[in-house]
Amino acid sequence: MVNIYDEKYKDEGYYWGKVPSKTVFHVLKLHPPTKPMRLLVIGCGEGRNAVFFARNGYHVTAFDLAEKGVEKTKKMASEAGVSIDVFPADVNEFRLTEDYDILFSTGVLHYIYPELREEIFENYKNHTARDGLHVCSVFVEKPFLKRAPERETTSQRWVSGELFQHYHNWKIEYCTEEIFDCMSAGIPHKHATNRVVARKVDEILG
């Protein structure tokens, strides 16, 4: 997959800043690290969310397609005095082989190809521990919103509610659709995004 973010991340500063996404607080509220917890950040960018979780006591693993992002995640973690297992990987190719308590992803799932979505989400769900949490978001298309100025050729089409359907058999703790202002590429525009917080619970039989 061609990645535009190696170019965006090459500068000394942080393209997305160091302040974590507000979504991280769903994790702290619903699954605080009262015991050792393994947390995976899918698409860590430059590390702002991964480092936040590590600083708050989670055992963090993270990956991103952009090698520059992986390098800057390591740098941010070192500056914060925390340890993160971070490596480069493509969200369309990487599959879990170990279980995690929490999977976290924001601004990345829209790169997953339509024909791979069911398989990838089943892999993520199957490798989530009992009572585990998925906290994720995906950009969705709206006919009244213009396409983002970056015009990424690798971004895939998602529609409202599609993300939620992957969690039809999990407990939905929170879900929403939001439209927000963005200044990426230095041009004001809007995005629509679906967010979901879902918990893996035991199935009741009989």
N, C-alpha and C positions, 0 to 999 in steps of 0.2 A: 504494500500500500504506500503511495506517495504521501509524505507527511510535510505539511506546511509549517509545523510548529518548530522544527529544528532551526528554521530561519528566524522565527519570532523569539525563540529562547536564547539566541546566540549572544545577546547583549548582557552586560554585567547586571543590570537591574532585573526585576521579576515582572514579566509581562502581565501576570494575573495578580501581582502583589503578594503579600505575605499573610494577609488577613483571611482566615478560613471561610468557607461557605457557611451561611446560616444553617444549612441542613445538618451540619455536624452536631448541632445541639439536640436533634432528635435522638441521636445515638447516646449521648450522655444521659438524657432523660429516661430512655426506655431500656437501655442496656449498659448501665455504668459498670466500670471494671472493678467490681467488688471481689472478683476472683480473677486469675489469669485468663485473659480473653484474646483470641487470635482474630485480627481484623485485616481484611484485604481491601486495599484501595485499587479499584479498576480504573486505570487512566489517571495517574497521579499528577500529571502536568509537571509543574516545578516543585511540588511538594507541600503546598500550604496546608492541605487537609491532612495528609499523612503525618506531617510533623506535629500538627495539633493533637492528633490522636495519640501519637507516641508520647508527647509531653503530658498527656492525661492518663497514662498508665496502661494503654493497650499494647499488645505485641503486634506490631504493624509489618505487613508485607505489602508491597506496592509494585505496580508495573505501568509502563507507558511506552507507546510506540516511539516517541521522540527521545533519542539518546541524549540530546542536550537537556531535556527535561529530567531524565534520570540523573545526570551529572549534577544538576542544580538541586534536585531533591536530596542527594547525598550531602551536598554542601550545606543546605539549610539545616539538615538533621545534625550535621557536625557542629554547626554554629549554636544549635539549641542544646547540644549535649545529649542527644538521644540516638538510639539505634533503630534503623529501619532496614529491612531486607528488600531492596529495590532493584529492579532489573528491567531491561527493554523487552517488550513483547507486543504482538499485534492482537487486539481484542478478538479478531476473527479467527485467529489460529490457536491462541493459548487456551488450554483446558485445565481445570483443577484436578488434582490427584490427591489432595489433602483436604481435610475439613477445616472450616473456619466458623467462628461464632458470629461474625458480622461481615457482610459484604457492602461496600460503599462505593457509589459511582455517581458523578455529576458531570455532565457535559461531554460524555464519551459514547454512550450506548447508541447514539444516532449513526455511528459508523458501522454497526453490525449489519451485514447483508441480510435481506429478508429471508432467504432460504436457509440461513444458519440460526435464526433467532430461537426457534423452538429447541433445537439441540443445545445451544449455548445456555439458555436459561434453565433447562433441565439439568445440565452439568452443574451450574451454580447452585441450584436447589438441592441436588443430591449430595453435594459436598458442603452443606451447611449443617452445623450441629443442631441437636434438639433445642428448641426455644430460640434458635438463632434468628438474626435480623438481617433483612436486606433494606438498604436505604439508597434509593437511586432515582435518577431523573433522565428524561430524554426530551429533546426538542421535537415538536410536532408542527406539521404544516397547517396554516390557516389561510384561506383564500383572500382574506382582507389584509394580510401582512405581506410586505415585500420580502423577497429573499435577502438574507444577510449579505453585506457588501463583500465579504471574503469570497463568496461563491465557491465554496470547496467542492471539488469534483468527487470526493470520496464520501461525502455526507449522504446518507440514505433517507428515504421518505418514511416517516412514521405518522400515524394519525391519532387523534384524540382517543384515549381509552385503550389503545393497543398494549401499552406497557402493563396496565392493570390486569389485563386478561391472563398474563403469565402467572399471576398470583391468585387465580380464582379459588384455589384449594388451600390457600394460606390465610391467616388472620390479617386483615388490613387494619393497621393501626392508624394510618393517615394516608390520604390521597388528595391531590388537588391539581387543577390546571391553572397556570399563571401566565400572564402576559407582562413582560417587563422591558424597560429601556436598557439599551446596551450601547457602548461607545467603542467596541472593538473596531480596529482599522481606522479609528479616529472619525468615524461617520456615525451620527446618531441613527439608530434603528431599533426595532422591537423584535423580541423573540416570544414564542409561546412554548411552554414546557409543561410536561406532566411529571409530577413527583409522587412517589409511593414509598411508604414505610410498611413492610410486611414481615410478619413473624411466622416461623415454622412451628406448628403445633401438632401434637399427636392426633392421629385419626381415631375416632370413636367407632368401634366395630360392634355389630349386633344391635 
